[in-house]
C-alpha cells in the first residue's frame, strides 16, 4: 500500500502546481468503493497535502466511500480526526445470503451502531447508506425488508443503485449468472417498493436513485434548481466545479473535457516512476457537446429544461436550441401522453412518474445517442 500512496503523492506533486491556487476547494472525495482499505493515516496525509496547498470554501465536503466490513471503531476515530465529514457506507443489502452470493462481507459493526459512532452527536457529519438492487438472490419482498431496516436507521441519504450487469465490460460479473439474476420486471418492482417505503418515511426522491431527508443540502439545492452531478454522484453547485482526480483509473472532469488515468496498478506505478502523468485517454468536448451536457444535467438533476435559462447559460438562442434538441416533436408529445413530462414550447418538466424514466427522456435529447444492446447498462 505504501508504494502506491507514494506514487499517488508524486502524481499530485506533478499536477497541483498547474492548478490555479486562487480558486477555492469545495470538495475532497475518496471514491472507488473501498478506499477505506487504505490505512487512515495515509488518507489523512493526502487530505493534509491538499489543505496545505489550497484555500477552502466555508464548510467544505470531505467525503469517503467505505466498505463497512472494514470499518471498526479505531478506523472511524482516525477518519474523523483526519477531517472526513461525509461517509458513504456500501451496505448493498442487509440479507447475508445475498451478500454471500456476491462475495461481500457484512458490516463489521451493527449498522445502527456504526452510524451512531460516525455521527457521535455531530450534526455536521453526514452518513448515507448505499444499496444495490438486481443482485442474485434478491426479490421485491426481500429488498423491501432491507429498505425498511435502512429507513429505520434514518441515514441522511439513502441510495438505491440498479445493478448494472455488463460482463462484456467487466468479465468477472459473468460469475453471477450461475446464481440467476432477477428479471427486469422484478428489478422494477424492487425499486418501486423501495420508493414507496422511503416516500412514506419522509424521504425526498432526487435524480433517479437518491433519497434524502428534507433538510439535507441536496434537497435544498434541488428546491433551488441548483442540484448538480459529477463522477462522484449528486452534489450541489456549492460543492462541485472542476474535478481533479488522482490515482488508478480516476477520471478528471473539466468544463472542456475529461481525462482518465491508466486502469492497471502496475502501469500506473511504472508511469509515475518515470515522472510522466499516467493519463491513458481523454476527450475534448466541442461547444455542442458542452451544451448537450448542460441540457442533460439540468434534466437529470433538476427535472426541468427551461430553454430560456439554458440559452442564457450557453449563449445560444432559445429557438435554435429547441430546433436542435427537439429532433422529433412526437416523441415528447408521447412522453406527455404517458404522464412522464409536462411539455410546452418553453419548458420540459419531468413528472414524479417520469423521474423513473429520465434516462429515456435524456436519450431523446441527445443528438448523438445510438441505441445499442451492448454498450453500457440498461435503464432498468
TIMARMI-947261 format. One record per residue (C-alpha): y, z, x. Coordinates in steps of 0.5 Angstrom, whole numbers, padded with zeros to 4 digits, always signed. Each point is the difference from the previous one (the first is absolute). Layout:
N
YZX/...
***
This chain:
380
+0000+0000+0000/+0005+0002+0006/+0000-0007+0003/+0001-0003-0007/+0006+0004-0001/+0003-0001+0007/-0001-0008-0002/+0004+0002-0006/+0006+0003+0003/+0000-0006+0005/+0001-0004-0006/+0005+0004-0003/+0004+0000+0007/+0000-0007+0000/+0003-0001-0007/+0004+0006-0001/+0006-0003+0005/+0000-0006-0004/+0002+0003-0007/+0007+0002-0002/+0001+0007+0001/+0006+0001-0004/-0005-0001-0006/-0003+0006-0003/-0007+0001-0001/-0002+0002-0007/-0008+0000+0000/-0006+0001+0005/-0006-0002-0003/-0007+0001+0004/-0005-0004-0004/-0006-0004+0000/-0004+0005-0004/-0003+0005+0005/+0006+0002+0005/-0002+0007+0000/-0006-0002+0004/+0005+0001+0006/+0002+0006+0002/+0006+0003-0003/+0003+0002+0007/+0000-0008+0001/+0003-0002-0006/+0006+0006+0001/+0001-0004+0007/+0001-0006-0004/+0005+0003-0005/+0004+0003+0006/+0001-0006+0003/+0003-0004-0006/+0004+0007-0001/+0003-0001+0007/+0002-0007-0001/+0003+0000-0006/+0004+0003-0006/-0003+0001-0006/+0003+0000-0008/+0000+0006-0003/-0007+0003-0003/-0004-0006+0004/-0007-0001-0003/-0005+0001+0006/-0007-0001-0003/-0007-0001+0002/-0007-0002-0004/-0005+0005+0001/-0008+0000-0001/-0001+0007-0003/-0006+0000+0003/+0003+0001+0007/+0006+0005-0003/-0001+0007+0002/+0005+0006+0000/+0001-0001+0007/+0002-0007-0001/+0004+0001-0006/+0004+0005+0004/+0001-0005+0006/+0002-0006-0004/+0005+0004-0004/+0003+0003+0007/+0001-0007+0002/+0004-0001-0006/-0004-0004-0005/+0003+0001-0007/-0005-0005-0004/-0007+0000+0000/-0005-0006-0003/-0007+0003-0001/-0005-0005+0000/-0005+0003-0005/-0003-0006-0003/-0004+0003-0005/-0002+0008-0002/-0007-0003-0001/-0004+0002+0006/-0005-0005-0002/+0005-0006+0000/+0002+0003+0007/-0006+0000+0003/-0002-0008-0002/+0007-0002+0003/-0002+0005+0006/+0006+0004-0001/+0000+0008+0001/+0003+0004-0005/+0006+0004+0002/-0001+0006+0005/+0004+0005-0005/+0000+0000-0007/+0006-0005-0002/+0004+0005-0004/+0000+0005+0006/+0002-0006+0004/+0006-0002-0004/+0002+0008+0000/-0001+0000+0007/+0004-0006+0001/+0006+0002-0004/+0000+0007+0001/+0006+0001-0005/+0004-0005+0004/+0003-0005-0006/+0002-0005+0006/-0007-0001+0001/-0004-0006-0004/-0007-0001-0001/-0003-0006-0003/-0008-0001-0002/-0003-0007+0001/-0006-0002-0004/-0004-0007+0000/-0003-0003-0006/-0005-0005+0000/-0005+0003+0005/-0007+0000+0000/-0003+0006-0005/+0007+0001-0004/+0000-0001-0007/+0006+0000-0005/-0002+0007-0002/-0001+0003+0007/+0006-0003+0002/+0004+0003-0006/-0003+0007+0002/+0002-0001+0007/+0007-0001-0002/+0000+0006-0005/-0001+0004+0006/+0005-0003+0004/+0006+0001-0005/-0002+0007-0001/+0002+0001+0007/+0007-0003-0001/+0001-0004+0006/+0007-0003+0001/-0003-0007+0000/-0007-0003-0002/-0002-0007+0002/-0006-0004-0003/-0002-0006+0004/-0004-0005-0002/-0006-0001+0005/+0001-0007+0003/-0007-0003+0001/+0002-0005+0006/-0006-0001+0004/+0002-0007+0003/+0006+0004+0003/-0004+0007+0001/-0007-0002+0001/-0002+0008+0000/+0001+0000-0007/-0006-0004-0002/-0004+0006+0001/+0003+0003-0006/-0003-0006-0004/-0007+0003+0001/+0002+0006-0005/+0003-0004-0005/+0008-0001-0001/+0003+0001-0007/+0002-0006-0004/+0007-0002-0002/+0000+0003-0007/-0003+0007+0003/+0006+0000+0005/+0005-0002-0005/-0003+0006-0005/+0001+0005+0006/+0007-0002+0001/+0002+0000-0007/-0004+0007-0001/+0004+0003+0006/+0006-0003-0002/-0001+0003-0007/-0001+0007+0003/+0006+0000+0005/+0005-0002-0005/-0003+0006-0005/+0001+0004+0006/+0007-0001+0001/+0000-0005+0006/+0004-0007+0000/-0003-0006+0002/+0003-0004+0005/-0001-0007+0003/-0008-0001-0002/-0003+0005+0004/+0004+0006+0001/+0001+0006-0005/+0006+0005+0002/+0003+0007-0003/+0006-0002-0004/+0004+0004+0005/-0003-0004+0006/+0005-0004+0004/-0004-0007-0001/+0001+0001-0008/+0008+0002+0001/+0000-0007+0005/-0004-0004-0006/+0005+0003-0005/+0006-0002+0004/-0003-0007+0002/-0001+0002+0007/-0007+0000+0001/-0003-0004+0006/-0006-0001+0003/-0002-0001+0007/-0007-0001+0004/-0001+0008-0001/+0001-0001-0007/+0005+0002-0005/+0006+0003+0002/+0008+0001-0002/+0005-0004+0003/+0003+0006+0003/-0007+0001+0005/-0001-0007+0002/+0003-0006+0003/-0003-0004+0006/-0007+0003+0002/-0001+0000+0008/-0008+0001+0001/-0004+0002+0006/-0007+0001+0001/-0006-0004-0001/+0000-0005-0006/+0007+0002-0002/+0005-0004-0004/+0007+0000+0001/+0004-0002-0006/+0007-0003+0001/+0005-0004-0004/-0001-0006+0003/-0008+0000+0001/-0006+0004+0002/-0004+0002+0007/-0007+0002+0000/-0003+0004+0007/-0007-0002+0002/-0005+0003-0004/-0005+0002+0005/+0001+0006+0004/-0003-0003+0007/+0005-0006-0001/+0006+0005-0001/-0001+0004+0006/-0001-0006+0004/+0006-0003-0002/+0004+0006+0000/-0003+0002+0007/+0004-0007+0002/+0006+0002-0003/+0000-0005-0005/+0002+0001-0007/-0007+0000-0004/+0002-0005-0006/-0005-0004-0002/+0003-0004-0005/+0006+0000-0004/+0004-0004-0006/+0008-0002+0000/+0002+0000-0007/+0004-0006-0003/+0006+0002-0004/-0004-0003-0006/-0006+0005+0002/+0005+0006+0000/+0003-0002-0007/-0007+0000-0002/-0002+0006+0003/+0006+0003-0003/-0002-0002-0007/-0007+0002+0000/+0002+0007+0003/+0005+0001-0006/-0005-0002-0005/-0006+0005+0003/+0005+0006+0002/+0005+0000-0006/-0004-0004-0005/+0006-0005-0001/+0003-0006+0002/+0008-0001-0001/+0002-0007+0002/+0007+0002+0001/-0002+0006+0004/-0005-0004+0004/+0006-0005+0001/+0005+0005+0003/-0006+0002+0005/-0002-0007+0003/+0007-0003-0002/-0003-0006-0004/+0002-0002-0007/-0004+0003-0005/-0001-0006-0004/-0003-0003+0007/-0005+0006+0001/-0002-0001-0008/-0002-0007+0001/-0003+0001+0007/-0005+0006-0002/-0001-0001-0007/-0004-0006+0001/-0004+0000-0007/+0004+0003-0005/-0006+0000-0005/-0004+0005+0005/+0006+0005-0001/+0000-0001-0008/-0007+0001+0000/+0001+0007+0004/+0005+0002-0005/-0005-0002-0006/-0005+0004+0004/+0004+0006+0000/+0001+0000+0007/+0007-0001+0001/+0007-0001-0004/+0003-0007+0002/+0007-0002+0000/+0004-0005+0003/+0003+0005+0005/-0006+0005+0001/-0007+0001+0000/-0002+0007-0002/-0007+0003+0001/-0003+0004-0005/-0004+0006+0001/-0007-0004-0002/+0003-0006+0004/+0000+0005+0006/-0007+0000+0001/+0000-0008+0001/+0006+0000+0005/-0004-0004+0005/-0001-0005-0005/+0007-0001-0002/+0003+0001+0007/-0005-0006+0002/+0003-0004-0006/+0007+0001+0004/-0003-0002+0007/+0001-0008+0001/-0005+0000+0006/-0005+0004-0004/-0007-0004+0000/-0006+0004-0003/-0006+0001+0004/-0007+0003-0001/+0000+0003+0007/+0007+0002+0002/+0002+0007-0001/-0002+0005-0005/+0000-0002-0008/+0005+0003-0005/-0006+0004-0003/
***
